[in-house]
């Protein structure tokens, strides 16, 4: 029984060590290299906040900016129709 526990513990330790080496390090993105998709999502969320507060002109600008940055972002066209 002790041998089985020892074997399982060693196998777990080996797997844990190999899994840790295979992962990519999570480093912060430099400020000049923020992905366009992230900027588009932030613009979309800003537009939603403006729309909720009743600031339609600012929401329209944010939604247009989101569409320019990432045309594939879902719901942007629907929100633009809603604002206009």
Secondary structure, DSSP 8 states (H G I E B T S, - for coil): -HHHHHHHHHHHHHHHHHHHHHS-------GGG--HHHHHHHHHHHHHHHHHHT-HHHHHHHHHHHHHH-TT-TTHHHHHHHH-
